[in-house]
């Protein structure tokens, strides 16, 4: 993820179109918003549209806007997302679901930097950076003739691939801690902890739904248990449950088991954003790598597969130092 964030930092300052690829639930929109926040367009709007959620006619209206009277129900002029995002960023989510006919229209917008509202021949200038995302393998769709090759090469100027959660297992425990705290704070429940066996189930699971699925799992745990509960494996969702509930007895308030993941005290309940959580992970990794490399900047940057300039920027951001 440090390498992903390094790429994001490098690409954010440019006007290049970015293609974000990754499985469902890996956080593609989070990365798109991070690119926007770190770009010169950060003060402008970030406008997102899910290309797979509309029919062609509705998607055309959503992207390009429409003129009053263009179709039944068009009672006023409407600006599409390309116009609405002037000075900012357009996020085209699930662009792989876009029909070939719509792909032609979007390609023209990207090439000519103009847009025509549905029902109008007037061309309006487009001043928005485009970030696209997909959970599909676009190269396969290109070979199958389902995605235009020219559009593919137009949107993949910079490509950012987010790894699934199952191949970055070190992220699972911090995410559990983060979401357990978040949902306990939101519901004013204290003392909810995970039994070691429950934690082991969560850490060993492959999470096909990635971060979104893990978040939902922790949310349902907090929803169904009482404050002070040590959560047992049978209280997990059906997808994760590998054992049944005990025949007798119940689990209630008790002291946390050794090694349990503990929800932080409610009095420290300033809710972390996911970006703040990423910052926390980054600092931990930097401290560990600097120590293992004897504080040497060059070796530390090489071990993280990032540039020295990026490492210097991170160290400055977090008030840390190394040795040349």
TORROKE-270908 format. One record per residue (C-alpha): residue number from 1; residue in one letter; z, x, y. Coordinates in steps of 0.25 Angstrom, whole numbers, plus 5000, padded with zeros to 4 digits. Each point is the difference from the previous one (the first is absolute). Example, Ala and Ser with C-alpha at 12.3 -4.5 7.8 and 13.67 -1.06 7.14 Angstrom:
2
ATOM   seq   type     zz     xx     yy
ATOM     1      A   5031   5049   4982
ATOM     2      S   4998   5006   5014
//
This chain:
324
ATOM   seq   type     zz     xx     yy
ATOM     1      X   5000   5000   5000
ATOM     2      X   5002   5012   5009
ATOM     3      X   4986   5003   4998
ATOM     4      X   4996   4986   5003
ATOM     5      X   5008   5000   5013
ATOM     6      X   4994   5014   5004
ATOM     7      X   4986   4994   4998
ATOM     8      X   5004   4988   5009
ATOM     9      X   5005   5009   5011
ATOM    10      X   4987   5008   5000
ATOM    11      X   4991   4988   5000
ATOM    12      X   5008   4991   5010
ATOM    13      X   4996   5008   5012
ATOM    14      X   4985   4998   4997
ATOM    15      X   4991   4988   5001
ATOM    16      X   4995   5001   4986
ATOM    17      X   5000   4988   4991
ATOM    18      X   5010   5001   4989
ATOM    19      X   4999   4995   4986
ATOM    20      X   5014   4998   4993
ATOM    21      X   4999   4998   4985
ATOM    22      X   5012   4996   4991
ATOM    23      X   5005   4990   4990
ATOM    24      X   5005   4987   5005
ATOM    25      X   5014   5002   5005
ATOM    26      X   5000   5015   5004
ATOM    27      X   5001   4997   5015
ATOM    28      X   4986   5001   5005
ATOM    29      X   5002   4992   5012
ATOM    30      X   5013   5009   5003
ATOM    31      X   4991   5012   5000
ATOM    32      X   4990   4993   5009
ATOM    33      X   5011   4996   5010
ATOM    34      X   5005   5014   5000
ATOM    35      X   4986   5006   5003
ATOM    36      X   4999   4990   5012
ATOM    37      X   5014   5003   5005
ATOM    38      X   4997   5015   5000
ATOM    39      X   4986   4999   5006
ATOM    40      X   4996   5000   5015
ATOM    41      X   4998   4985   4998
ATOM    42      X   5015   4997   4997
ATOM    43      X   5002   4992   5013
ATOM    44      X   4988   4991   4996
ATOM    45      X   5001   4988   4989
ATOM    46      X   5000   5002   4985
ATOM    47      X   4992   4988   4995
ATOM    48      X   4999   4998   4984
ATOM    49      X   4991   4991   4992
ATOM    50      X   5000   4998   4985
ATOM    51      X   4985   5000   4997
ATOM    52      X   5003   4994   4986
ATOM    53      X   5007   4988   5006
ATOM    54      X   4988   4993   5006
ATOM    55      X   4986   4994   4997
ATOM    56      X   4989   5007   5007
ATOM    57      X   4999   4990   5011
ATOM    58      X   5015   5000   5003
ATOM    59      X   5000   5015   4999
ATOM    60      X   4988   5001   5010
ATOM    61      X   5008   4992   5010
ATOM    62      X   5013   5008   4997
ATOM    63      X   4993   5013   5002
ATOM    64      X   4989   4997   5011
ATOM    65      X   5005   4988   5007
ATOM    66      X   4992   4987   5002
ATOM    67      X   4994   4992   5012
ATOM    68      X   5005   4986   5003
ATOM    69      X   4992   4990   4992
ATOM    70      X   4995   5011   4990
ATOM    71      X   5005   4991   4989
ATOM    72      X   5008   4988   4997
ATOM    73      X   5014   5003   5005
ATOM    74      X   4996   5011   5010
ATOM    75      X   5006   4993   5012
ATOM    76      X   5002   5012   5009
ATOM    77      X   4994   5014   5001
ATOM    78      X   5008   5010   4990
ATOM    79      X   5001   5015   5001
ATOM    80      X   4999   5007   4986
ATOM    81      X   5009   5011   4996
ATOM    82      X   4990   5011   5004
ATOM    83      X   5001   4994   5015
ATOM    84      X   5015   4997   4998
ATOM    85      X   5003   5015   4996
ATOM    86      X   4993   5006   5013
ATOM    87      X   5007   5013   5003
ATOM    88      X   5007   5000   4986
ATOM    89      X   4998   4999   4985
ATOM    90      X   4993   4990   4991
ATOM    91      X   5006   5001   4986
ATOM    92      X   4990   4994   4989
ATOM    93      X   5008   4998   4988
ATOM    94      X   4994   4998   4987
ATOM    95      X   4986   5004   5005
ATOM    96      X   4995   5001   4986
ATOM    97      X   5001   4985   4998
ATOM    98      X   4990   4998   5012
ATOM    99      X   4986   4994   4996
ATOM   100      X   4988   5008   5001
ATOM   101      X   4995   4991   5011
ATOM   102      X   5013   5002   5008
ATOM   103      X   4999   5015   4997
ATOM   104      X   4986   5001   5008
ATOM   105      X   5007   4993   5012
ATOM   106      X   5012   5009   5000
ATOM   107      X   4991   5013   4998
ATOM   108      X   4992   4996   5013
ATOM   109      X   5013   4998   5008
ATOM   110      X   5005   5014   4995
ATOM   111      X   4986   5006   5004
ATOM   112      X   4996   4993   5012
ATOM   113      X   5014   4998   5006
ATOM   114      X   4997   4986   5004
ATOM   115      X   5003   4986   4995
ATOM   116      X   4994   4986   5001
ATOM   117      X   5008   4988   4999
ATOM   118      X   4996   4989   4990
ATOM   119      X   4990   4991   5007
ATOM   120      X   4997   5010   5011
ATOM   121      X   4990   5011   5002
ATOM   122      X   5008   5007   5011
ATOM   123      X   5004   5014   4996
ATOM   124      X   5014   5004   5004
ATOM   125      X   5005   5015   4999
ATOM   126      X   5010   5004   4989
ATOM   127      X   5011   5009   5004
ATOM   128      X   5009   5001   4988
ATOM   129      X   5003   5010   4989
ATOM   130      X   4997   4995   4986
ATOM   131      X   5010   5003   4988
ATOM   132      X   4996   4994   4987
ATOM   133      X   5007   4998   4987
ATOM   134      X   4997   4996   4986
ATOM   135      X   5007   5000   4986
ATOM   136      X   4986   5001   4994
ATOM   137      X   4993   5012   4996
ATOM   138      X   4988   4999   5010
ATOM   139      X   4992   5011   4993
ATOM   140      X   4999   4991   4988
ATOM   141      X   4996   4988   5008
ATOM   142      X   4990   5008   5007
ATOM   143      X   4994   5004   4986
ATOM   144      X   5000   4986   4996
ATOM   145      X   4993   4995   5013
ATOM   146      X   5011   4992   5005
ATOM   147      X   5004   5009   5012
ATOM   148      X   4990   5006   5009
ATOM   149      X   4999   5015   4999
ATOM   150      X   4997   5001   5015
ATOM   151      X   5012   4992   5004
ATOM   152      X   5009   5008   4990
ATOM   153      X   4996   5014   5006
ATOM   154      X   5002   4994   5014
ATOM   155      X   5014   4995   4997
ATOM   156      X   5005   5013   4992
ATOM   157      X   4999   5010   5011
ATOM   158      X   5014   5003   4997
ATOM   159      X   5006   4995   4987
ATOM   160      X   5014   4998   4997
ATOM   161      X   5005   4997   4985
ATOM   162      X   5014   4995   4998
ATOM   163      X   5006   5004   4987
ATOM   164      X   5006   4989   4992
ATOM   165      X   5015   4999   4998
ATOM   166      X   5000   5004   4986
ATOM   167      X   4994   5014   5003
ATOM   168      X   5011   5003   5011
ATOM   169      X   5012   4996   4993
ATOM   170      X   5009   5008   5009
ATOM   171      X   4997   4989   5010
ATOM   172      X   5006   4989   4992
ATOM   173      X   5015   5002   5001
ATOM   174      X   4999   5002   5016
ATOM   175      X   4992   4987   5000
ATOM   176      X   5011   4993   4992
ATOM   177      X   5011   5004   5009
ATOM   178      X   4992   4996   5012
ATOM   179      X   4997   4986   4995
ATOM   180      X   5013   4998   4994
ATOM   181      X   5006   5003   5014
ATOM   182      X   4990   4992   5007
ATOM   183      X   5002   4987   4992
ATOM   184      X   5015   5001   4999
ATOM   185      X   5001   5001   5015
ATOM   186      X   4991   4989   5002
ATOM   187      X   5008   4991   4991
ATOM   188      X   5014   5005   5004
ATOM   189      X   5003   5004   4986
ATOM   190      X   5008   5013   4997
ATOM   191      X   5004   5008   4988
ATOM   192      X   4987   4997   4992
ATOM   193      X   4997   5013   4991
ATOM   194      X   4991   5003   4988
ATOM   195      X   5006   5003   4987
ATOM   196      X   4995   5014   4995
ATOM   197      X   4992   4992   4989
ATOM   198      X   4994   4991   5011
ATOM   199      X   4996   5012   5008
ATOM   200      X   4994   5007   4988
ATOM   201      X   4991   4988   4998
ATOM   202      X   4995   5000   5014
ATOM   203      X   4997   5015   5000
ATOM   204      X   4993   5000   4987
ATOM   205      X   4991   4987   5003
ATOM   206      X   4985   5003   5004
ATOM   207      X   5000   4990   5012
ATOM   208      X   4986   4995   4998
ATOM   209      X   5002   4992   5013
ATOM   210      X   5005   5013   5007
ATOM   211      X   5009   4999   5012
ATOM   212      X   4998   4985   5002
ATOM   213      X   5005   4997   4986
ATOM   214      X   5012   5009   5001
ATOM   215      X   5004   4993   5013
ATOM   216      X   4999   4987   4994
ATOM   217      X   5008   5004   4988
ATOM   218      X   5011   5005   5009
ATOM   219      X   4999   4987   5009
ATOM   220      X   5002   4991   4987
ATOM   221      X   5012   5008   4995
ATOM   222      X   5007   4999   5013
ATOM   223      X   4996   4985   5001
ATOM   224      X   5007   4996   4986
ATOM   225      X   5012   5009   5000
ATOM   226      X   5014   4998   5007
ATOM   227      X   5006   5011   5009
ATOM   228      X   5007   5011   4992
ATOM   229      X   4991   4998   4988
ATOM   230      X   4996   5012   4991
ATOM   231      X   4986   4996   4997
ATOM   232      X   4997   5001   4985
ATOM   233      X   4986   5001   4993
ATOM   234      X   5000   4986   4996
ATOM   235      X   5000   4996   5014
ATOM   236      X   4987   5006   5003
ATOM   237      X   4987   4992   5001
ATOM   238      X   4992   4997   4987
ATOM   239      X   4990   5011   5002
ATOM   240      X   5011   5010   5000
ATOM   241      X   5010   4994   4990
ATOM   242      X   5001   5008   4987
ATOM   243      X   5012   4994   4995
ATOM   244      X   5007   4986   5000
ATOM   245      X   5013   4996   5006
ATOM   246      X   5013   5003   4993
ATOM   247      X   5005   4988   4991
ATOM   248      X   5013   4999   5007
ATOM   249      X   5007   5004   5013
ATOM   250      X   4994   5002   5013
ATOM   251      X   4998   5011   5011
ATOM   252      X   5008   4998   5013
ATOM   253      X   5006   5008   5011
ATOM   254      X   5004   5014   4995
ATOM   255      X   5000   5014   5004
ATOM   256      X   4987   5007   5000
ATOM   257      X   4996   5008   4988
ATOM   258      X   4998   5015   5001
ATOM   259      X   4986   5003   5005
ATOM   260      X   4998   4986   5004
ATOM   261      X   4990   4997   5012
ATOM   262      X   5010   4994   5010
ATOM   263      X   4996   4991   5012
ATOM   264      X   5005   5007   5013
ATOM   265      X   5012   4994   5007
ATOM   266      X   4996   4988   5009
ATOM   267      X   5006   5005   5012
ATOM   268      X   4989   5011   5000
ATOM   269      X   4989   4989   4999
ATOM   270      X   4990   5005   5010
ATOM   271      X   4988   4996   4992
ATOM   272      X   4991   5011   4997
ATOM   273      X   4985   4998   5001
ATOM   274      X   4991   5006   4990
ATOM   275      X   4995   5010   5010
ATOM   276      X   5014   5005   5002
ATOM   277      X   5002   5001   4985
ATOM   278      X   4987   5008   4999
ATOM   279      X   5006   5009   5011
ATOM   280      X   5013   5002   4992
ATOM   281      X   4992   5004   4987
ATOM   282      X   4992   5010   5009
ATOM   283      X   5013   5006   5005
ATOM   284      X   5006   5002   4986
ATOM   285      X   4987   5006   4995
ATOM   286      X   4999   5010   5011
ATOM   287      X   5014   5004   4999
ATOM   288      X   4998   5002   4985
ATOM   289      X   4987   5008   5001
ATOM   290      X   5005   5009   5012
ATOM   291      X   5012   5004   4991
ATOM   292      X   4992   5003   4988
ATOM   293      X   4990   5008   5008
ATOM   294      X   5011   5007   5008
ATOM   295      X   4996   4994   5013
ATOM   296      X   4986   5006   5000
ATOM   297      X   4990   4991   5008
ATOM   298      X   4988   5005   4993
ATOM   299      X   5006   4998   4985
ATOM   300      X   5006   4987   5004
ATOM   301      X   4987   4994   5005
ATOM   302      X   4992   5006   4988
ATOM   303      X   5010   4993   4990
ATOM   304      X   4998   4987   5007
ATOM   305      X   4985   5001   5001
ATOM   306      X   5000   4998   5015
ATOM   307      X   4996   5008   5012
ATOM   308      X   5010   5009   5007
ATOM   309      X   4997   4992   5013
ATOM   310      X   5004   4987   4993
ATOM   311      X   5013   5007   4995
ATOM   312      X   5003   5005   5014
ATOM   313      X   4998   4986   5005
ATOM   314      X   5009   4994   4990
ATOM   315      X   5011   5010   5002
ATOM   316      X   5000   4998   5015
ATOM   317      X   5000   4985   4998
ATOM   318      X   5013   5001   4991
ATOM   319      X   5006   5011   5008
ATOM   320      X   4999   5010   4989
ATOM   321      X   4996   5015   5000
ATOM   322      X   4993   5010   4990
ATOM   323      X   4996   5015   5000
ATOM   324      X   4986   5005   5003
//
